């Protein structure tokens, strides 16, 4: 799949393992418990307000991948095993909502240094409650 728009797509529990999803726009897509293991999510795959709770991202490939307005990103599985071929982007809303629960190795793969990770976590305190 290349250069597709899957706005509001219902992909809950979908088997998307090893799928080529380059330049795909997934705005408001329901990817809860979808298996994206080893999927190629490069070249501006945009997860904009996508539901990622329980989605498997183990060995998925990120490079120039954009995650925006996804404060539930930390609820995806396999983030520590994402393969980063280059930097990607996390927006402020995503970071504000979950930077405290994202694995350091994932954030480093996105392109942040250890110092930047510490700074982000200080800027966006963990929600209380």
N, C-alpha and C positions, 0 to 999 in steps of 0.2 A: 504494500500500500504506500503510495507516494503522493504527497501534496493533496491529502484528503481533508475534508472538514467533517468532523463527527460531533457536531454540536448537539447536546442533550442525548447523546447515544446511550442506550441501556446495554452496557457490556458487563453487568454484574455476573460474576462467576464464569466469564468467558475464558476459553482456552486460547490465549494469544501467545503462547510460547514460541520463541524463535521467529516471530512475525517481524517483517521489515516495515516499520512504521515511521519512515523518514518524512519530515515536514508535515506532520499530521496535527491538526488543530482539534483538541479534545476539550472544548469549552463546555462546562457543566455536565461532562460525561460521567455516568455512573460506572466506575471501575471497581466497586467494592468486591473483594474476594476474587478478582480476575487474576489469572496467571499470566504475567508478563515476563516470566523467566526467560532470559537470553534474548528478549526482544530487542531489536535495533531501534532505539528511541532518539536518534541523532538528527541534527540539522533542524533545529527549531521545532521539535515536537512541543506543543504548548499544552500543558495541563492547567487550564484556567478554571478555577473553581470545580475541579474534578473531584469526585468522591473516591478516595484512595484507601479507605479503611479496609485492612485485610488483603489488599492487593499484593501479589508476590512480584517483587522487583529484583530478586536474586539473579545475578549475572546479566541483568539488562544492561544495555550499552547507552551511556549518556555522552553527548558531545554537542555543545551548542543547544542543549535541551533547556527549555524554559518552564519553570514551575511558578505559577502566579496564583495568588489568592487561594492557596491550599493549606490552611492552617492544620489540616489533618494529615499532612504528609508523613509525620512521625508514626502514624498508625499503619502505614504500609509495612510489609514484611520484606526482609532481605536487603535493606538499605546499605548495610555494611558490605554486601557482596556486589553492589552495582559496579560495573566496569566503566571507568571514566577514560575516554580517549582524548579528552580536552576539556576546557572549562565549560561550565553551564551557568544558568542563572536561577537564583531564588529571589523573589521579590520581597518587599518589606512586610506585606501581610502574611506571607508564609513564614518568614523568619520570626516575626512578632508572635505568631501563634504556636510555633513549635521548635525554635532553635535549641531550647534546653533539652529536648528529647531526641534530637537528630544525632546519630553517631559522628564522632570526630572524623573518622575515616571517610564518611560520606561527604561531609562539609569540605574536607581537604581535597577530595576528588572534584568537587564543584569548582574549587579554585581558591578557597580561603586558606590563609596561613593559620598556624596555631594562635598567634597573637590576635588576628582578626576574629577568630572564633570566640576567644575570651571576651573581646570587646563587644561583639554582637550579643553574647549572653548577658553582659553587664547592661547593655543598652535596652534589652528587651527582657526584663525580669520574668521568671516563671509565674504564670497566673496562680493566684492563691485559691484554695478551695478544694 
